[in-house]
Amino acid sequence: MSDFGLSRRILHWFASLLAATILVLICSGGLVTSHEAGMAVPDWPNSFGYNMFLFPVSRWIGGVFFEHTHRLIASGVGLLTLVLCGLTFATEDRRWVKTLAGVAVVAVIVQGVLGGLRVTEHNQVLGLFHGCLAQSFFSLVAVIALVTSRFWRAFARREPDLGEPRLVSFRRWTLVVTAMVFIQLVLGAAMRHSHAGLSIHDFPTVYGGILPPLEATAVNTINQMRSANSEPPTSAGLILLQYVHRAWAVALVGGIVSIGIAALRQTNFPSVLKRFAVIWMALVTIQFALGAWTIWSNKAADIATSHVLFGALTLMNGVLFSVTLCKFVACAKTAGSDSSTRMEAARA
């Protein structure tokens, strides 16, 4: 009997579909923030007093369109997550995969409540948590798609090509850099949800120099110029936040590229891990370019939202890379064991 029958294929396809839908939802949320439309629909869970699902299409105009469609997509994602959980419990024999599906349901419920409270409480901090949880939720569902795939099941027929110590080193390195990616996304979300626009308008320079001007007199001068251009005031804290975001981006590019080069230099490094490394380098390069373009375009909505999109993909690739490395390490640890022990570790 096949180890990857129809029911398991359906589960994997459904998890992949849900991950793609969440990515659409993240883009939708990015457009809401980029267009400053978070409060375009002032009530929740209703929409201007209407049942959200019966809100007249004729009123989907301007910011209302972005916010209302975001809510509808979110509702669809919530429903699909419940279906995924049901499919997982009906199909999977691995308890930890069922746990991941249960965590996904809890996450999507919390995410929906955070989104609603962000509106009803007029709270930007809740918006920050809402954005960060969305990125984590996307990566979680992507992991479910990975571990329910034929590739993951095929580990039972694989032998690790690289020694355990080397794999452990790569795993540790990749986990650290993936955590750095998440921190960078938190910094970016904090910038976006401050709703203060660009605190630093030039790149790669910072007000024509290298270090940010944080003195009170310098900030006052900057705010006078911003006022003349009808921009909201900034602060030393916001300037520093954007500077740290830039510096952290440089560190991230260095970390991901170093992992990629190290992986490609290993002649016996598993090909799937090399692919993860190459894709990660490509994603972070595009993401860095989009970050610069966001500044040069004065935060054009489509460019800023693309920056959010590739941030989510960069985190997701790092998470999947790390999880796959963990699997290779587990298989390497049992390489000298009997066949039944190796099969059990590979199928986990």
C-alpha positions as CSV (number, residue, x, y, z in Angstrom):
1,M,0.0,0.0,0.0
2,S,1.3,3.4,-0.9
3,D,2.7,5.6,1.9
4,F,1.3,8.6,0.2
5,G,-2.3,7.7,-0.8
6,L,-5.0,9.9,-2.1
7,S,-6.2,11.1,1.3
8,R,-2.6,12.2,2.2
9,R,-2.2,13.9,-1.2
10,I,-5.4,15.8,-0.6
11,L,-4.2,16.9,2.8
12,H,-1.0,18.2,1.4
13,W,-2.6,20.0,-1.6
14,F,-5.1,21.6,0.8
15,A,-2.4,22.8,3.2
16,S,-0.5,24.3,0.2
17,L,-3.7,26.0,-1.0
18,L,-4.3,27.5,2.4
19,A,-0.7,28.7,2.6
20,A,-1.2,30.5,-0.8
21,T,-4.5,32.0,0.4
22,I,-2.8,33.3,3.5
23,L,-0.2,35.0,1.3
24,V,-3.0,36.7,-0.5
25,L,-4.4,37.8,2.9
26,I,-1.0,39.2,3.9
27,C,-0.9,41.2,0.7
28,S,-4.4,42.4,1.3
29,G,-3.5,43.5,4.8
30,G,-0.4,45.2,3.4
31,L,-2.6,47.2,1.0
32,V,-4.9,48.2,3.9
33,T,-1.9,49.6,5.9
34,S,-0.3,51.2,2.8
35,H,-3.5,53.0,1.9
36,E,-4.1,54.0,5.6
37,A,-7.5,52.2,5.3
38,G,-7.4,50.3,8.6
39,M,-10.3,52.5,10.0
40,A,-12.2,52.8,6.8
41,V,-14.8,50.5,8.2
42,P,-15.3,51.7,11.8
43,D,-17.2,48.8,13.3
44,W,-16.5,45.0,13.7
45,P,-17.6,42.3,13.2
46,N,-20.3,44.2,11.3
47,S,-19.6,46.6,8.4
48,F,-21.4,49.9,8.9
49,G,-24.1,48.1,10.8
50,Y,-24.5,45.4,8.0
51,N,-23.8,41.8,8.4
52,M,-20.2,41.6,7.0
53,F,-21.2,39.1,4.3
54,L,-24.2,41.2,3.2
55,F,-22.5,44.5,2.9
56,P,-23.6,46.1,-0.4
57,V,-21.0,45.9,-3.2
58,S,-22.0,49.4,-4.3
59,R,-20.3,50.7,-1.1
60,W,-17.0,49.0,-1.7
61,I,-15.3,52.3,-2.6
62,G,-11.9,53.7,-1.7
63,G,-10.5,52.6,1.6
64,V,-13.7,50.6,2.4
65,F,-12.8,48.3,-0.5
66,F,-9.4,47.4,0.9
67,E,-10.6,47.0,4.5
68,H,-13.8,45.1,3.7
69,T,-12.2,42.7,1.2
70,H,-9.4,42.0,3.7
71,R,-12.1,41.0,6.2
72,L,-13.8,38.7,3.7
73,I,-10.5,37.0,2.7
74,A,-9.7,36.6,6.4
75,S,-13.0,34.9,7.0
76,G,-12.3,32.5,4.1
77,V,-8.9,31.7,5.6
78,G,-10.4,31.0,8.9
79,L,-12.9,28.6,7.4
80,L,-10.2,26.9,5.3
81,T,-8.0,26.5,8.5
82,L,-10.9,24.7,10.3
83,V,-11.2,22.3,7.3
84,L,-7.4,21.7,7.3
85,C,-7.6,20.8,11.0
86,G,-10.4,18.4,10.3
87,L,-8.6,16.8,7.4
88,T,-5.4,16.5,9.5
89,F,-7.1,14.7,12.3
90,A,-8.9,12.4,9.9
91,T,-5.8,11.6,7.8
92,E,-2.7,11.9,9.9
93,D,-1.2,9.3,12.2
94,R,1.5,11.6,13.6
95,R,0.4,13.4,16.8
96,W,2.7,16.3,16.4
97,V,1.3,17.1,13.0
98,K,-2.2,17.1,14.5
99,T,-0.9,19.5,17.2
100,L,0.4,21.9,14.5
101,A,-3.1,21.9,12.9
102,G,-4.7,22.6,16.2
103,V,-2.2,25.5,16.9
104,A,-3.1,26.9,13.4
105,V,-6.8,27.0,14.4
106,V,-6.0,28.8,17.6
107,A,-3.7,31.2,15.8
108,V,-6.3,32.1,13.1
109,I,-8.9,32.8,15.8
110,V,-6.5,35.0,17.8
111,Q,-5.5,36.7,14.6
112,G,-9.1,37.5,13.7
113,V,-9.8,38.9,17.2
114,L,-6.7,41.0,17.1
115,G,-7.8,42.4,13.8
116,G,-11.2,43.3,15.1
117,L,-9.9,44.8,18.4
118,R,-7.5,46.9,16.3
119,V,-10.5,48.6,14.8
120,T,-12.8,48.8,17.9
121,E,-10.1,49.9,20.2
122,H,-8.2,52.2,17.8
123,N,-5.0,50.6,19.0
124,Q,-1.9,50.6,16.8
125,V,0.0,48.2,19.1
126,L,-2.7,45.6,18.4
127,G,-2.2,46.3,14.7
128,L,1.5,45.5,15.2
129,F,0.8,42.2,16.8
130,H,-1.8,41.5,14.1
131,G,0.8,41.9,11.4
132,C,3.5,39.8,13.1
133,L,1.1,37.0,13.9
134,A,0.1,36.9,10.3
135,Q,3.7,36.2,9.2
136,S,4.0,33.5,11.8
137,F,0.7,31.9,10.9
138,F,1.8,31.8,7.2
139,S,5.0,30.0,8.1
140,L,3.2,27.6,10.4
141,V,0.8,26.5,7.6
142,A,3.7,26.3,5.2
143,V,5.4,23.8,7.6
144,I,2.2,21.7,7.7
145,A,2.3,21.7,3.9
146,L,5.9,20.6,4.0
147,V,5.5,17.8,6.5
148,T,2.5,16.3,4.7
149,S,4.3,16.2,1.4
150,R,5.6,13.2,-0.6
151,F,9.1,14.7,-0.2
152,W,8.8,14.5,3.6
153,R,7.5,10.9,3.5
154,A,10.2,9.9,1.1
155,F,12.8,10.5,3.9
156,A,12.3,6.8,4.8
157,R,14.3,6.0,1.7
158,R,17.0,8.6,2.1
159,E,20.4,8.4,3.7
160,P,22.0,11.6,4.9
161,D,24.8,12.8,2.5
162,L,26.6,14.9,5.1
163,G,27.8,14.0,8.6
164,E,25.7,14.9,11.6
165,P,28.1,17.5,13.1
166,R,28.1,19.5,9.9
167,L,24.3,19.3,9.6
168,V,23.9,20.4,13.2
169,S,26.2,23.4,12.5
170,F,24.1,24.4,9.5
171,R,20.9,23.9,11.4
172,R,22.0,26.2,14.3
173,W,23.2,28.8,11.8
174,T,20.0,28.7,9.8
175,L,17.8,28.9,13.0
176,V,19.6,32.0,14.2
177,V,19.3,33.8,10.8
178,T,15.6,32.8,10.6
179,A,15.1,34.4,14.0
180,M,16.8,37.5,12.7
181,V,14.4,37.6,9.8
182,F,11.5,37.5,12.2
183,I,13.0,40.3,14.2
184,Q,13.4,42.3,11.0
185,L,9.7,41.8,10.2
186,V,8.8,43.1,13.7
187,L,10.9,46.2,13.1
188,G,9.2,46.7,9.7
189,A,5.7,46.2,11.2
190,A,6.5,48.7,14.0
191,M,7.5,51.3,11.3
192,R,4.4,50.7,9.2
193,H,2.0,50.8,12.1
194,S,3.5,54.0,13.5
195,H,1.7,55.7,10.5
196,A,4.4,58.4,10.5
197,G,5.5,57.9,6.9
198,L,9.2,57.8,6.1
199,S,11.4,59.2,8.9
200,I,14.4,59.0,6.6
201,H,13.8,59.9,3.0
202,D,17.2,59.1,1.5
203,F,19.0,55.8,0.9
204,P,21.7,54.5,1.2
205,T,22.6,57.7,3.1
206,V,20.8,59.0,6.1
207,Y,20.1,62.7,5.7
208,G,23.1,62.9,3.6
209,G,25.4,61.2,6.1
210,I,26.0,57.8,7.7
211,L,24.6,58.1,11.2
212,P,21.1,59.3,12.0
213,P,20.6,62.8,13.4
214,L,19.0,62.2,16.8
215,E,19.7,65.5,18.6
216,A,16.6,67.5,19.6
217,T,17.6,70.5,17.4
218,A,18.2,68.3,14.4
219,V,14.8,66.6,14.9
220,N,13.1,69.9,15.2
221,T,14.6,71.1,11.9
222,I,13.5,67.8,10.3
223,N,10.0,68.3,11.6
224,Q,9.8,71.9,10.2
225,M,10.7,70.5,6.8
226,R,8.1,67.8,7.1
227,S,5.5,70.3,8.2
228,A,6.2,72.3,5.1
229,N,5.7,69.2,3.0
230,S,2.4,68.3,4.8
231,E,4.0,65.2,6.4
232,P,3.3,64.0,10.0
233,P,6.0,64.8,12.5
234,T,8.7,62.2,13.4
235,S,10.8,61.7,16.4
236,A,14.3,60.6,17.4
237,G,12.8,57.2,18.3
238,L,11.2,56.7,14.8
239,I,14.4,57.8,13.0
240,L,16.4,55.4,15.1
241,L,13.9,52.6,14.4
242,Q,14.2,53.1,10.6
243,Y,18.0,53.2,10.9
244,V,18.1,50.0,12.9
245,H,15.8,48.4,10.3
246,R,18.3,49.3,7.6
247,A,21.3,48.1,9.5
248,W,19.6,44.9,10.4
249,A,18.8,44.3,6.7
250,V,22.4,44.6,5.9
251,A,23.3,42.0,8.6
252,L,20.5,39.7,7.3
253,V,21.8,39.8,3.7
254,G,25.2,39.0,5.0
255,G,23.9,36.1,7.1
256,I,21.7,34.5,4.4
257,V,24.4,34.9,1.6
258,S,27.0,33.4,3.9
259,I,24.7,30.4,4.5
260,G,24.1,30.1,0.8
261,I,27.7,30.2,-0.2
262,A,28.6,27.7,2.5
263,A,25.9,25.3,1.3
264,L,26.9,25.6,-2.3
265,R,30.6,24.9,-1.5
266,Q,29.7,21.6,0.2
267,T,30.1,19.0,-2.6
268,N,28.0,16.4,-0.6
269,F,25.4,18.8,0.7
270,P,21.8,17.5,0.0
271,S,20.5,19.1,-3.2
272,V,17.2,20.0,-1.6
273,L,19.1,22.1,1.0
274,K,21.1,23.8,-1.7
275,R,17.8,24.8,-3.4
276,F,16.5,26.2,-0.1
277,A,19.8,28.2,0.2
278,V,19.7,29.5,-3.3
279,I,16.0,30.5,-3.1
280,W,16.7,32.2,0.3
281,M,19.5,34.3,-1.3
282,A,17.3,35.3,-4.2
283,L,14.4,36.3,-1.9
284,V,16.6,38.4,0.5
285,T,18.2,40.1,-2.5
286,I,14.7,41.0,-3.9
287,Q,13.5,42.0,-0.5
288,F,16.5,44.3,0.0
289,A,15.9,45.9,-3.4
290,L,12.2,46.4,-2.6
291,G,13.1,48.1,0.7
292,A,15.3,50.6,-1.1
293,W,12.6,51.1,-3.8
294,T,10.0,51.7,-1.0
295,I,12.1,54.6,0.2
296,W,12.9,56.0,-3.3
297,S,9.2,55.8,-4.2
298,N,8.1,57.5,-1.0
299,K,6.3,54.4,0.2
300,A,4.2,53.8,-2.9
301,A,1.5,51.4,-1.9
302,D,2.3,48.7,-4.4
303,I,6.0,48.7,-3.7
304,A,5.5,48.8,0.1
305,T,3.1,45.9,-0.1
306,S,5.5,43.9,-2.3
307,H,8.1,44.5,0.4
308,V,5.7,42.9,2.9
309,L,5.0,40.0,0.6
310,F,8.7,39.1,0.1
311,G,9.3,39.6,3.8
312,A,6.8,36.8,4.4
313,L,8.3,34.6,1.8
314,T,11.8,35.2,3.2
315,L,10.7,34.1,6.7
316,M,8.8,31.1,5.3
317,N,11.8,29.9,3.3
318,G,14.0,30.2,6.4
319,V,11.5,28.3,8.5
320,L,11.1,25.5,6.0
321,F,14.9,25.4,5.5
322,S,15.4,25.0,9.3
323,V,12.7,22.4,9.6
324,T,14.2,20.3,6.8
325,L,17.6,20.6,8.3
326,C,16.1,19.3,11.6
327,K,14.8,16.3,9.7
328,F,18.2,15.6,8.1
329,V,19.9,15.8,11.5
330,A,17.3,13.3,13.0
331,C,18.1,10.9,10.1
332,A,21.8,11.4,10.5
333,K,21.6,10.5,14.2
334,T,20.1,7.2,13.4
335,A,22.3,6.4,10.4
336,G,24.2,3.7,12.2
337,S,21.1,2.1,13.7
338,D,19.1,-0.8,12.5
339,S,16.7,-0.3,9.6
340,S,13.5,-0.2,11.7
341,T,14.9,2.6,13.8
342,R,16.0,4.6,10.7
343,M,12.6,4.1,9.2
344,E,10.8,5.3,12.3
345,A,13.0,8.5,12.5
346,A,12.5,9.2,8.8
347,R,8.7,8.9,9.0
348,A,8.3,11.1,12.0
